[in-house]
Amino acid sequence: MSKPRFITFEGIDGSGKSTQARRFADHLRGQGGDVVLTREPGGSPGAEEIRQLLLTGDTDRWSAETEILLFTAARRDHLEKTIQPALALDKTVVSDRFADSTRIYQGATRGDLREMVDKLHSLMIGREPDLTFIIDMDPATALERGLARKSGEDRFEDFGLAFQETLRHGFLALAHANTDRCVLIDGNRTADQIASEIAAYA
């Protein structure tokens, strides 16, 4: 195993990133790694409470500006309580979403708020992942899959297909702008094929 890293998985709703994050964490453990698997929003008790506020209810429950503040508060708690302590103990952290999601979901699609997102991130978070996998797939297929879960946390899926298509373009642009840490993965394949490609980065 190489030195512990902070690794994140990003993508539109229903892209399979949660499955792949879990499989990659298991793969690293199989290689003898000490791995913490976590998620956003959430990953710590306080952040999990904020998660319920963000992912449930009507689509117009929060303004984009309020969403940014809530996501940043959840991320700060996650960073303080889970991510930083694990890295300090030489553990690898694998997170299902991190700051890139806020850059795209709120910064790029809910109004021209990217500058606000970046300023808040710099002020309150100040940390980027060492490696980010962005799973790209057909938005219509991903949306159908996401809604079929009936998780009760469907607020962003409820914005519809056009929103998911905008998200996809945002993630593609982000991947091309951050080639130093982002790896674009074709999600239009079987879970085993995707996991096999990602495992090469262990």
N, C-alpha and C positions, 0 to 999 in steps of 0.2 A: 504494500500500500504506500502511496505517496503521502505527503503531509496533509493534514486535515484541511478541507476546503469548505467554503460556503457555496452551495450549488442550488440553483433555482430552476423551476419549470414554469413556463409561461405559455399562454395560448388562449384562444377564444373558448367560451363555455362549450363543454361537450367535446373538446378536442382530444381527450384522453390523457391530459397531463397529470391528473391525480393518480391514475393507474400507473403511468410510467415513472412518476416520482417514487411511488411505493416499490415498484419492481427494481428500480435502480438502487434504492436504499438497501433492499434485500440482497442485491448483487454485491454491493460493497461489503455488507456484513459477511457474506459468503467468502469474501477475500480476506476476512479477518479485521475489517474496519469497525471502529466504534462510531456508530451513526445515530444521529437524532433526526427523525422524520417529523416535519412540522408543516403548518399551512398558514395561509393568510386569506382573508382576515381571520385572525385567531392565533393559535400556537402558544398562548399563555392564558391563565384564567381571566384576566381583565380583558384581553383582546377577544376572547371567545364571547364575552358578554356584548362587546361592541359588534361582533359579527352578526348577532341576531338582529340588531338594529339596522344593519346595512343590507342584509340579504333577504329580509322578509318585508311584507307590506306592499303598498301600491308603488307603482313606478315613480309617482310624483311625491313620494313621502319626504324626500330630501332634495334640496337644491344641489347642484354640482359642487358649489363652494362648501356646503355643509358636509357632503360626502368626503371631500378632500380632507377636511379637518378630522372627521371620524376615522378615516383610513389611516391618517398619519398618527393619530393617538393610539390606535390599535397596534400599528407597526412599532411605535416607540416602546410600548409595553412588551411586545414580542421580542424586540431587540434586547431590552434590558433583562428580561426574565428567562429567555430561552436561548436565543442565538449567541449572544456574547458569552454567557457562562459556559455553553457547550464548547465553543471554540477555544476558550481559555483552558479547558480541560483536554485539549487536543482531540476533540471529537469532530467528525465531519457533519455538517448540517445540510440536510436536503429539504428544501422548502417548496411546497406547492403554492406558487405565487410569491411575489415580493413587490418592490417599488415599481418595477416596469408595468405592472397591472394598473397602478394608479396613473402612471404617465399616459397610458393609452385609454383606459376607461373614463377617467375624469379629465385628464389633461388634453386629450385629442378628440374626444367624441362628445363631451357634454358642454361644449363651449370652448372658446379660445383661452384655456386656463393652464396651458403647459408651463408657462413661466411661473405661475403661482405654485404649481406642483413641484417644480425644480427648486424654487426658493425654500419651500417648506422642507423638502428632502435634505437640502444642504444644511439647513438650520437644525433640524430635529433628528435626522437619521445619519447622514454622513457616511454611509457604508454601501458599497456595491458588492454584488456576488462575485466570486472568483470565476464562475462558469454558469452560463444560463442556456438552457435548452428551450427553444421556442418551437412548439409543435404546431405546424401549419396544416390546416385541412379545409375542405369545402364547408363554408358556413351553413348551408342548408342542412347538410348531413349532421354537422355538429349540433345545430339548434334542435333538430329532431331528437337526437340522442339526449341532449341536456334536458329537454322538457319531458322525455319519457321516464327520467329518473323519479319525477314527482317527489323531490327531496323536501319541498316546502321552502327551499332557499332559491326561488326562481325569479327574483325581482329583476335581475339583469336579462335573463332569457326573455322575460315578458316585454322587453323593449322591441323585440321582433327581429326579422331577418336583416333588414337594412342596417340596423345597429351592429349586428354581428359581422356584416360585410365591412363596415367601417372599421371595426375592431381589427379584423384580419389585416387590412391594409396598414393599419397603424403598427401592428406587430411586425409585419414584413419590413416596413421602413426602419423600425427600431433595430431589427436584426442586422440590416445592411449598414446602419450607422454605428454599430458597436461590434464589429467583427472580432475585436480583441477578446471578447468574453462570450459572445452569443453564437450558438450553433443552431442553424435552422434545420428542423427535422420534418420530413414528409410524413404527415399523419394519416394519409389516405392509404394505409396498409394495415396488415394485421398487427395486433398488439405484440405478438412474438417478433415480427420483423422489426418493428420500431424499437423494442427493448434490446434486440441484438445489436442494432446500430449504436444505441446510446451506451451500451455496456463497453464499447471500445474506448470510451473516455474515462473509464474507471482508473 
